[in-house]
Amino acid sequence: MKKALYLLLAVVMVLSSVVGCVKVDETIVENPEAAAPTEAPAAAEPAAPEEPQIDIYDTTDNVGLDMSVFYQSGIGMKYTAGEGSGTPQAEYAAADGKTYREGDWKPVWAELQNRLNLTINDVTPTDAKNVQAAFTTWEAQGFQGVDVMVGGVVEINRAGVQNGTFLKIDEYLDLMPNFKKFLEDNAIVKTTVTAGDGHIYYTPYFDGYDDLERMIMLRADWVQKLLDDDAVTYDTDRKIETFYTPYMPETLDTTVQAVTADGSGTQEIKVKYDKNIVTIQNELETKDGANLVQALKDYIDATYAGVYAKRSDLFCGQDAAYNADELVALMRCVLANTKLLTGQSEYDAVPFYPRKYQAGRVQQLFSFMEIWGVHGLESRSNYFYVDAEGNLKDGRFDPDMMDGVERLNMLYKEGLILKDFDKDESTAGLNGGDHRARLCNDNLGFMTYDYNQTTTVYNDSVKIDGFNLTPVLPPVADWDDDGNYYQFTASWRSVKTDGWAILSNVANDEAKLHRALALFDYQYSPEGNRLMSYGPEAWIDGEIQYNGKMVPKLSDAALTELKELANGNYTNYYRKWLGATFPIGYVKEQGMEYQTVPDKGKVGLDYILRACELGTMKHLVPTLKDGMSPAMMLVPTAFALSAEEEQLITDSCDDLVVAFRNGNNDTDRILFTDYVIYGFGGTDANGNTLLTKDALPGYLIDDLNGKIFDACYESAYARMLAQ
């Protein structure tokens, strides 16, 4: 313990000397005069070379590489049929006219080998369920028998720094012109991928870059049915009990910025009420579907008089400007009108649900706390965020976080969050492992927080009249604690947590080394990015304009395959059948994903992108521009921790790490989960008494050594800023 205290003191001393510094890159300037894309506005993607630079690779001789590359169980470089892989077809005829069967290289990986005169020996562990498990398998074998592999960036850096396991890629950048230029054009990325010893051990994966990631999606048809038709007969036999108390002030007279209804510009919306809508509903003598909806209708008519063409536009329109309490009031209306909305009364409608029961998806529930202006929930690393002074902060210990967890418990007690959302009860009514699929198909789910394309794809597969699951703008919140309300999201794309690396012993074989470097660099060339983002040329037919530039247009055959093979889910289609969008080092282009978004999903997405473009909706950025608050800065995905800091965290903070592990293993469980279900001071399923709201932060900071954990990361962040 004495050693830990000495190390902590050293960390704090380093931190105090440099913390608070913030770099502002003045070389990157947005161009507000740029023409809008014809498909949809979107944030800029990273710069890439004007022309492919592959002539520097000597591919005269065929070279073999032992490679461990996959996404998760059943999703690797070769076609795998069977129930576990999610691709039941024993074979399929593809857009290139070929038939692919069990064990064949998927089209992208076959083409990649052909273009680079490369022979891949697939040594991916056959029993690994995910990237982390594969890395652990190779680590146990001393990384013998593999040349190139996918791994988590933290694990790659740790093994590279401490054991010299992986190649120092930065020492070979002159042989990697495309990747080198990418780093030069995106300084924040170079800072993020540089390890504590100053070297780069992996090339990063981006599931899009400097662009919107996850968002609120809801059944717009339900909102319209509840709010826009005054002739509807509402449910009176379902009465709810209320526990939620207001987030917004009891009275309010202010204005908020929003896009105009037609999207042509911005406007100030007057928000004036004498009583909070939650208080109004809480005071109803009879809280049934009819009374709850009438209260919300009357409130909207009075508060937003003359603003909205339809009441539902407050939530679903381009000019949406609702707040968290108005959203909760709407969720109550959904629950209390189950029969009206779903046509049955056996099961309650579910106002909010995460995608699945695993911790990695339950995290979506905690991200929902952003509706109350809680920071750190969509962090690239742990729960860190940057405050207005440029300091790295841990959201887990903030009073706002405790308030948010308490509010989620209030919603849970009201029945506004899926009951037993953390359980995999695949045959128990509503509580199956895949909540999203069940609730969409059974016409029971109202709202979730997730990725757009893979969620709104249910619009094309669900057989329910009028079904309209679409993204909406986030609610306005007091993000700066100064009484000003605006729309904001921290869910912004940057470096992901996986990448791929070259084993250091490959340097002993010059032919292997140069081909591996060529393979890594090729992904950052326009040609390589085109292949990995869109597939081989047989899957492309011309170009379309997106994000101010021309991008490949997916062929009709590709879009037909997407629908027939993967039910419109583009990530499943690309990973399971084409072999693209794996977590290897490259930037996935959003122009591809946008083309696969269902029409109903595009409507709300375009609203959000337009609000971002016009500035009424704020978001984090990878590089600060002039005049920006440091609070707008994305947190790095990986931190350049020193060996001493790594060891200190290992020795002192394991219980804290386990308490917030949000993977998809059944043993992973986020500590806040029990507090949402049972409440502060409540009794959990094992009969344990949970801590009070006042006691939990101290337990995390002192008992689980959150203070040590944060000091190590704060010190590393300060060094990164000072580079």
Buried (B, 14 or more C-beta within 10 A) or exposed (E): EEEBEEBBEBBBEBBEEBBEEBBEBEEBEEEEEEEBBEBBBBBBBBEBBEEBBBEEBEBEEEBBBBBBBBBBBBBBBBBBBEEEBBBEBEEBEBBBEEEBEBEBBBBBBBBBBEBBBBEBEBBBBEEBBBBBBBBBBBBEEEBEEBBBBBBBBBBBBBBBBEEEBBBBBBEBBEBBBBBBBBBEBBBBBBBBBBBBBEBBBBBBBBBBBBBBBBBBBBBBBBBBBBBBEEEBEBBBEBBBEBBBBBBBEEEBEBBBBBBBBEBEEEBEBBBEBEBBBBBBBBEBEEBBBBBBBBBBBEBBEEBBEEBBEBBBBBBBBBBBBBBBBBBBBBBBBBBBBBBBBBEEEEBBBBBBBBBBBBBBBBBBBBBBBBBBBBBBBBBBBBBBBBEEEBBBBBBBBBEBBBBBBBBBBBBBBBBBBBBBBBBBEEEEEBBBBBBBBBBBBBBBBBBBBBBBBBBBBBBBBBEBEEBBBBBBBBBBBBBBEEEBBBBBBBBBBBBBBBBBBBBBBBBEBEBBBBBBBBBBBBBBBBBBBBBBBBBBBBBBBEEBBBBBEEBBBBBEBBBEBBBEBBEBBBBBBBBBBBBBBBBBBBBBBBBBBBBBBBEBBBBBBBBBBBBBBBEBBBBBBBBBEEEBBBBBBBBBBBBBBBEBBBBBBEBBBEEBEEBBBBBBBEEBBBBBBBBBBBBBBBEBEEEEEBBEBEEBBEBBBEEBBBBBBBBBBBBBBBBBBEE
